[in-house]
Amino acid sequence: MKKIDKLVLGSFWGPFFLTLGVVIFIFLMRLLMFYIDEFVSKDLDMATFGRLLFYFALLTIPTALPLAVLLSSLMTFGNLGEFFELTALKSAGISLTRAMRPLLIVATGISAFSFWFNNSVAPWANLKGYSLLYDIKTAKATLNLKEGIFYNDLPGYSIKVDHKIKAAKGSTTGDLLEGLVIYKHPTSGLESGNREIILADSGRMYTDKDRTYLVFQLFNGNDYQEYSDNNVSYASNGTSVQGAQFMRNGFKDYRLVISLESFGIKRTDENQFEYHEYMKDLKQLSTLTDSLRKDYEKTSLGVAGTSRQYYNFQFKADAVLKQKKVADGKWVDSLLRKQGVPRPDMAQAALSQAQNILSYSTSNVTYLTEKEKNVWRYQLESHHKFTQAVSVFVMFLIGASMGAIIKKGGFGLPVLIAIVFFIFLYVLTIAGDKYAKDGLLLVPIGAWLANIVLFPIGLMLMQRARHDSRLFDKDVYVIAWERLKKKWLAFGKQPTTNS
């Protein structure tokens, strides 16, 4: 490897890994901000939270690679141009394309890695990450008793505490509770209402070592219970009243043990999420796309057959019509003028039949459109396995060319330019996907829209960089404006000839 290649590569890898890490961090912060309500009060352990961040960090790599390549290549050639190293290379007979050759090879390798990652790692990370996120979202919040408010998230119990005193850090005895009211709801016969209530002056709340059971250790209270019997008594107005027995148990120390089975994270079968196109590799997407398209075509062909029931004459066999030929004429009008012909009924029947046909047609159009949209979704994801890889190469062309033109390094102007182009790429990708899913664009055009627009821009910038274009120099535009003003003034001062 020549020194020029070592110089270029040495300037590239530092900004590349730094940008990649920053972009992944930003996307993870976006995830946390979007789902912050789902994570709060769920008592997630660090292992579960770490696995969730790991899966979604993997998912952001294909999106972060184009920006990392764009910014790092822009900074690399911007630094070389700012310190006149590109000028020295050109004066030594080394062209710009030769200086870009090592990064061109690296960008091609990163593109190949991006395709492999999208096809092999991303489906697995999508399945693991979104299934874990679903389990976290559906998990119940941790037990959080608030003073003076009934807590009803424990199945079968309603609990109110007048005062709550936090236990010391590291204490195993739990929080001190004062003025407890605990209603026990029956698991069956809800129409019977609450028949047991526990009142206690104070108590403590803690969980066992395995966090399987919640224990309330109650002090100085009473347990009131009502038992219904089968004896029926009658009130003075003659209505029947169900008999009941009351029992009160006093206690000084009582332990109420409640299962925490309904709390915490319960892992869902991951096979329930495998239907989504993001969980499939290229081979699986191709197979599913073919199956969905065949199903769509089969359903489309079956619509004509099932619609026969809404028509009376169009689908009669030709042999039946040929048995007796009927010619139109005045006899039809005379027949309609005869009294007793149920013309209102016929009109109502025709209207009802037309409405049925319209309803049937509308529902079939909607049904077939949804089926076709499913085909487009899977086709779109198949194309994105390639488009995200190609966008890495496109971003390299733009970044390296822009760096050679502006001749500015560091994290100032290069960062601004990189963000502008990345947002442009992101917006075009989102717009192309939307138009393709809605059927406004063909799926290949919608999927490749961003690369179709940006690739010519990269080639144009490369051509300008090879010819030392001063595209972003302020003096060029100032001089051009002054020349334009002089020409305009000179044109205005030309004498006019009278005819």
Secondary structure as GFF3:
##gff-version 3
##sequence-region A 1 499
A	DSSP	alpha_helix	3	34	.	.	.	ID=ss1
A	DSSP	alpha_helix	36	39	.	.	.	ID=ss2
A	DSSP	alpha_helix	46	82	.	.	.	ID=ss3
A	DSSP	alpha_helix	85	91	.	.	.	ID=ss4
A	DSSP	alpha_helix	96	116	.	.	.	ID=ss5
A	DSSP	pi_helix	117	121	.	.	.	ID=ss6
A	DSSP	alpha_helix	122	138	.	.	.	ID=ss7
A	DSSP	beta_strand	157	165	.	.	.	ID=ss8
A	DSSP	beta_strand	175	184	.	.	.	ID=ss9
A	DSSP	three_ten_helix	190	192	.	.	.	ID=ss10
A	DSSP	beta_strand	196	207	.	.	.	ID=ss11
A	DSSP	beta_strand	213	234	.	.	.	ID=ss12
A	DSSP	beta_strand	240	259	.	.	.	ID=ss13
A	DSSP	three_ten_helix	270	273	.	.	.	ID=ss14
A	DSSP	three_ten_helix	277	279	.	.	.	ID=ss15
A	DSSP	alpha_helix	282	306	.	.	.	ID=ss16
A	DSSP	three_ten_helix	307	310	.	.	.	ID=ss17
A	DSSP	alpha_helix	318	323	.	.	.	ID=ss18
A	DSSP	alpha_helix	330	337	.	.	.	ID=ss19
A	DSSP	alpha_helix	343	406	.	.	.	ID=ss20
A	DSSP	alpha_helix	413	437	.	.	.	ID=ss21
A	DSSP	alpha_helix	443	466	.	.	.	ID=ss22
A	DSSP	alpha_helix	474	492	.	.	.	ID=ss23
###
